[in-house]
């Protein structure tokens, strides 16, 4: 990846996430294709009203007029509730609505699967992804639900649902006994199944993530056992089995187990599999590493081979979720993640129609419908839609018109992917050196123990750089570098200046001023709080 990706501009992801939430969750928005949210009173699984959000703008399968309003996807609704919660919006009490509570309708108790799924009912399942044929769609919503639940621990029924999900995942892992070579799993009958879709061994990473989160929440040893068993099933793979979004969560869980539980997993191959685009079945899935006609697209996640490369907005945002906090537990990867985040955070703007030139997008004449908050679903080297084949790379585009006959061109604008912007909004902060980002390592580190504010700063320059550091803590702090295990600046009140060596990182932890660092059982403590791991 380039040290200085071009053209260079880092969006204000935090403000973009606030704007997305304000507009998409506003039932009074006017204009063609708006509002993007509707009421679903079908009362599936729970006897309550819930809501739907369009997967893509203008999607003819969706809205209150189609399929009784039942067809909506958790990727959009749970994902956007998670994104908003990450930037500090209380979605449990927003304009009189408890959107957090409404997510319970995705808990498929009517089907006896008793996990969170991408739809509320199999009645509409074949209209979209997943539902007993494509495993990641059945597992990933549970990771998102667990993330949301960490913000709202007192939400009614949530703990019970989390417990049941963890039990299902534990039983599923026990049933498979290390063999994840399947297309999906029937969580009602506890039977692995196969279909025409790729075998998805990387689902083991999703199981491991949920089970370790359940262990941290409920303290039940079987969940730790299940997390380790699921992770081992992934590590036992001889080949890259990356299918969609779950692989990097395996790296995060391994790093935490090593740091917190004293394990010794060598998980470097999970990171290789995440990035290098060499899966056995889903050819090319990983990270783009390229420049298209002067546009650096390195760091974006998706297919490295489809039409020359086809990256996706949601996949790029969601890969930030496990990989940035992973560095807390294993600073060896600070430079790798820091450089990747610089490239990904820069290139992600190309999905947004107001940030990429009109001659590099398919429908610039319709971008006004996005109201500045909805991006294209993908970025491709050569259009996979015939009518746009003349556009030179990179091409901002979307799959919507291929999903169903009659879907309008505007369905290339991805409501679901754009709703995950809160991940970047919570993690990415600019500094007074534009190319040095300040990355919040706690933002998506769910179910963690108490921690002081922790930030990763990577210097891509060939010489040492000095950065103005703004503290999150209101009292005086010392800035401790968890990489060198040294205090780099003492007694800071709100603002300090830190130096970062060339092509290197600082992993800054804001500890109370004057704190003594003590090493005990492989962990470095300031007072009673772990600040780094040996």
C-alpha positions, -999 to +999 in steps of 0.1 A: +000+000+000+012+035-006+024+056+023+005+086+009-026+075-009-039+099-036-060+119-041-060+125-003-090+134+018-103+119+050-140+124+055-155+136+087-170+102+094-185+112+128-205+140+113-215+118+083-228+092+107-249+118+126-263+131+093-272+096+082-291+089+114-309+122+113-322+118+078-327+080+075-346+077+108-368+107+099-402+095+087-410+130+077-383+133+051-397+142+017-386+138-019-385+109-044-375+076-027-379+091+008-385+084+036-362+054+039-378+040+070-412+025+076-433+008+102-437-030+102-466-041+123-465-078+114-454-087+149-431-115+139-414-133+168-423-106+193-457-090+198-446-055+190-442-030+162-409-029+145-394-010+116-378-015+082-351+004+064-345+001+027-316-021+017-310+001-013-327+033-025-359+026-044-357-012-039-390-025-053-391-054-029-394-032+001-415-006+019-448-008+035-466-014+002-447-046-007-449-080+010-469-065+038-439-044+049-421-075+062-391-076+039-362-056+055-328-067+065-309-066+098-278-056+079-295-022+075-315-019+107-292-035+133-262-021+115-274+015+116-285+012+152-250+000+160-234+028+139-255+055+156-248+041+191-211+041+184-212+078+180-232+085+211-268+085+199-292+068+223-313+047+199-334+033+228-351+066+233-351+087+201-381+109+194-403+086+215-391+054+198-371+025+212-353+013+181-331-010+202-361-028+215-376-031+181-346-051+169-358-081+189-381-090+160-351-103+142-348-130+169-363-159+150-382-177+178-412-186+155-389-208+134-372-223+165-338-212+153-336-189+183-309-166+169-309-132+153-313-135+116-312-112+086-350-112+082-378-115+107-394-144+089-387-170+063-418-158+045-396-132+027-363-149+031-358-159-005-361-122-016-327-114-001-296-130+013-292-158+037-319-178+056-308-214+056-286-214+026-258-188+030-243-191+064-227-158+070-261-141+067-274-162+096-244-156+118-232-120+113-265-104+125-257-119+159-223-102+161-241-069+153-268-076+179-242-084+206-225-051+197-257-032+202-265-050+234-232-038+249-245-002+247-279-011+263-273-038+289-307-031+306-328-034+275-357-057+281-352-093+270-318-087+256-298-107+281-321-137+276-317-135+239-280-132+242-279-163+264-299-183+240-278-172+210-246-182+228-262-216+237-271-222+201-236-213+189-220-235+216-242-264+206-235-258+169-197-258+174-199-289+196-220-307+169-196-299+142-166-308+163-141-289+143-156-296+108-171-263+095-170-275+059-206-266+052-227-239+034-250-233+064-262-247+097-298-254+108-298-240+143-333-255+150-324-291+144-286-286+150-276-300+117-250-288+093-262-285+057-247-280+022-260-261-008-246-247-040-231-219-021-194-221-009-185-239+022-180-212+048-154-222+073-148-186+083-181-187+102-160-203+129-147-168+135-182-155+140-190-182+165-158-175+184-165-138+186-200-142+200-190-170+224-161-150+238-184-119+242-209-142+260-181-155+282-171-119+291-208-110+298-221-141+316-188-156+330-199-191+321-168-213+313-185-233+286-186-201+264-149-197+267-144-234+258-167-228+228-148-197+217-115-216+218-130-246+200-144-224+172-112-205+168-092-237+167-115-250+139-106-219+119-069-222+127-069-259+116-078-249+081-050-256+056-063-231+030-079-197+030-116-201+034-126-164+036-161-160+023-175-126+034-170-105+065-162-128+094-125-138+090-109-108+107-130-113+138-110-145+143-078-125+145-094-102+171-106-131+193-072-148+191-054-116+201-078-112+231-075-148+242-037-146+241-036-113+260-064-119+285-065-157+290-028-164+285-032-185+254-006-187+227-024-188+193-004-180+162-031-164+142-009-146+116-025-167+088-059-154+097-047-119+090-030-132+058-063-147+048-082-115+056-060-094+033-043-114+006-072-124-017-065-161-020-096-180-008-101-215-021-138-211-030-147-174-032-119-165-055-101-132-048-119-122-016-098-099+005-082-065+002-076-044-030-041-034-036-041-012-066-042+022-083-068+028-109-060+057-133-044+078-105-069+067-078-054+047-049-080+021-040-057+000-017-073-010+016-108-014+003-123-048+010-141-071-015-131-091-045-097-085-059-105-103-092-142-096-101-141-073-132-106-063-122-116-056-086-149-050-068-148-034-034-178-029-011-186-001+013-200-023+042-171-047+041-146-020+044-163-002+073-169-035+091-134-047+088-123-017+109-145-031+138-123-060+148-089-050+134-084-016+152-091-029+187-070-060+180-039-038+182-047-031+219-041-068+226-013-073+201+007-042+193+029-061+168+003-053+142+002-015+150+020-005+118+001-029+096-033-018+109-023+019+110-012+019+074-042-001+062-065+023+081-049+053+064-054+038+030-089+025+037-101+057+054-089+077+024-103+054-004-137+050+012-147+084+000-149+072-036-181+054-027-198+087-020-213+104-051-204+139-039-168+129-033-159+112-066-160+129-100-192+125-120-173+108-148-164+080-124-199+071-112-228+055-129-257+078-120-243+113-111-275+129-123-294+111-095-270+118-066-293+145-052-315+116-040-288+105-015-291+138+004-254+135+010-256+105+033-260+075+011-231+060-009-228+036-038-226+000-027-194-007-045-164+005-064-153-015-094-125-014-120-147-023-150-185-021-147-204-053-143-235-036-156-233-034-194-248+001-198-219+016-179-190-003-195-176+029-210-168+045-177-132+045-168-119+031-135-127+036-107-164+032-112-188+039-082-216+014-088-240-010-070-256-044-074-292-033-068-304-035-105-293-071-106-312-082-075-347-082-091-362-072-123-376-037-121-352-023-095-343+012-106-308+025-113-310+044-080-309+011-062-271+013-067-271+036-037-266+014-006-287+024+024-275-007+043-238-002+038-240+036+044-256+028+078-223+013+091-205+046+088-207+050+126-179+024+129-155+048+112-172+077+129-163+063+163-128+052+154-112+077+130-102+112+142-080+136+123-049+153+137-030+185+128-009+163+105-035+152+079-018+119+071-015+108+107-049+096+120-058+091+156-076+058+159-098+049+189-089+014+199-117+012+225-147+022+203-154-012+189-137-033+217-170-046+231-173-065+263-139-054+275-127-048+310-121-013+323-096+006+302-081+041+299-086+059+265-063+042+240-054+055+205-033+043+177-013+068+157+007+057+127+034+079+110+037+071+073+065+097+068+102+089+063+111+111+092+099+116+128+068+137+131+053+157+159+015+156+164-007+177+186-025+153+208-059+162+223-068+142+254-102+126+260-097+127+298-107+159+316-081+155+344-043+157+340-029+125+324+004+110+314+006+096+278+019+061+280+030+042+248+019+006+250+044-003+223+075+009+240+061+007+276+073+042+282+056+074+293+062+098+264+046+129+279+038+137+315+011+158+332-009+168+301-038+191+305-061+186+274-033+193+248+002+179+244+027+173+216+040+138+209+067+126+185+062+095+164+092+078+148+092+074+110+071+046+096+062+037+131+033+039+156+024+051+190-003+033+210-011+060+234-029+052+267-041+082+288-033+072+323-038+093+355-009+117+360+018+102+382+006+066+379+032+039+384+034+011+357+035-024+372+041-056+353+022-086+368+014-119+351+022-107+317+001-075+319+011-039+325-011-021+350-016+016+359-034+014+393-057-016+388-063-011+351-045-030+324-028-007+300-008-031+278+001-067+274+036-083+273 
